[in-house]
Every structure is written in structure tokens, then in C-alpha cells.
Amino acid sequence: LVPWIVSEAKRLDYRAIILGVWNPKDNAEVQAAANLVNLHSTNFNSFAMAVNIGNEGILRNEYGITDLNNARTQFLSYLNSGIEIPIITSEDLHRYDVVPALKSWGTFLFPIIVPHWNEQRDDPTDAALWVRQAGATLADDSGMTVLVKEPGWPSGGQAGYTPATQQEFFETYFSGPRTVDSSVNPEVFTAYTTALEAYDQYWKNSPDFSSWGLFASDRT
């Protein structure tokens, strides 16, 4: 499925894609990601690629920094000669304080910043502004460029989460500049260009929500 998704992204004139390696300890998965990069590396100027090794696995105590380092070394060994590609990882915002090494791991930082999990706020506008500020603060503190990975606000699941408040959250979040330069670190910036999920995932259960998507599961 992943090779098809990458091919479709290129066919539809997407300009960039971030590949995911779910399990850094799975050598076959690491090698498969490298193989895809080798296959599509003919022109990174028109189709940029990065690889994200791991996703909240430090949060879940599934692996550590050493495992990420080993996976990165393996990944680089599988790349064709001369290929250079951003390599990153992703954890929830709090993890960057709990595990300080995360603040310098990778080409740039790719944090998950979700008010519901990181700092619950009742007002969606206030929550959206908090996410933007949290990303900028991480860039200032770390000296690393930050791409906020998963800003999100559910459209259901508990009081205060409705389609209307979700719309207010994202209207506020995306009303600001797409990138903001760091006030203390030259050539460092924070990017606000993604959303947590495209579609609701109806199979999810509490304490998570099935309603993070910008669209319902039927694509409406």
C-alpha cells in the first residue's frame, strides 16, 4: 500500500511526502523505507521526501533514543550513494521535556501538539493559539526548526467538541502565517501546515476519539 501511496502522490503532483517507519526495531521496515527513497530520488526538487522514524514509541515505552540512533544508521546504510534526506522522529510535546535528547534528534523536530492531551483548553480559539505558541517556543528552546505534526480538535466525543468548535480551532490555527521565524535562532522557523487527521476513524475508542478528522469517515 505504501509504495502505491507514494506513486499516487507523485501522479497527483504532490510536492513532498514524509514516509513513516512505525517500528525502529524492525529492520525490514527500515529497509523498505530506504528502498522507496532510492526508487523516487531522481528529482527531490520537484518531489521532496523525508522519513519519520518512530511515532510516540518513547511515550509508550516501546523503544528509546538508542533504538532511534540504530535505525537511522541502518536506514542510511541502505540509501544509494549520494542521497541525502531529512530524518526525523515524532513524540508528544511533553516528551521533549522528559527526554531532552529529543530536542536535538533529527534534521528538524516533528512534535505532536494536541490541546486535549497536552494542555486542555475549553476555548478552541485559545487552544489553537496555544498550539502555535508551543511550537514556536520549542523552536526557540531547541534551536531546531519545528514542523508541528498533529494539531487537532475533535468534532465529537465529549462536551465542547463539536463540528463548530473544530471549525473554529482550525480557522484560527491556519489564519496565522504558515511559517514563523524564531526570535532567537537565525535560520530556524516553525511551520504550521498540517492537521492531525484527514478523516474520522470510527473504530477508535475512549480515551481516544473517532472524530479527529477534518472530514467524516464517509468523506463528507
Secondary structure, DSSP 4 states (H G I P E B T S, - for coil): -HHHHHHHHHHTT--EEEEEES-TT-HHHHHHHHHHHHHT-S-TTTSEEEEEEEESTTTTTS--HHHHHHHHHHHHHHSPTT----EEEE-BTTHHHHSGGGGGSSSSB--B--HHHHS--S-HHHHHHHHHHHHHHHHHHHSS-EE-------SSSSTT--HHHHHHHHHHHTTS-SEEE-SSSTT-EEE----SEEE--TT--TTS-S--EEE-TT--
